[in-house]
Amino acid sequence: MSRRPAFSPEGLTLGFGLIAIGVLWTLSNLGQVDLLYTLRVWWPLALILWGGLELVDLAIRRSSSREP
């Protein structure tokens, strides 16, 4: 039987990304935010978040492989 990994950076980044886009879209529909400008300026934050989560995942895998 195959176990799912306890931590998935891809899934977490996708989830946060979808939530952020949904919130921005809602705020845009309410006239509070310029959606295109916000996405154009802040999209690199998703790459930074993904990279950070990949580093955390690597650290978790390394620490779990050292345990007997």
N, C-alpha and C positions, 0 to 999 in steps of 0.2 A: 504494500500500500504506500502510495506517494504522499508525503506531507507537504503542505504549502509552506513557503518560507514565512517566518514570523514578521518580517519587515520587507516591504517592497517599495523601493524608491520610485519606481515608475508609476505604480498605482497611487502613491501618496501625492506625487507631483501632478498627475493627471486630475486627481480629486480636487486639490487646491486650485489648480488652474480653472477647472470647470466652475467651482464656487466663485472665484474671482471674476470670471467673465459674466457669470449670472448676476452678480451684485452690480458690476459696472453697467451691464445692459439695463438692469432695472433703474439704476440711478440716471442713466441716459434717457430712458423713457419718461422719467419724472422731471427731466430738464435740469438736473443737478450737476451733471458731468458731461463733458464732450468726449464721447466714447472713443472716437478715432484718435484724437490727440492723446488721450490717456494710454491707449494700447500702444501707440507709436513710441511713447516715451518710456513706458514701464515694462515692455515685453522682455527685455533682458533679465529682469528679476526672476522670471520663470527658469531661465538657464542657470542662474546662480543658485536658486533653490534646488534644482535638480542635481547640480554638481555637489552641493553640500550634502544632500541626502545620499548620493552615491558614496561619498567619503564615510558617512556614518555607517552605511551598509557594509562597506569594506572593513571598517573597524570591528563591527559586530561579528562578521564572518571570521576574521582573524582571531578574535578573542575566543570564539566558540570552538575553533579548530585546535587551540592550545590546550583546552581542558581535556583531561583524560577520559 
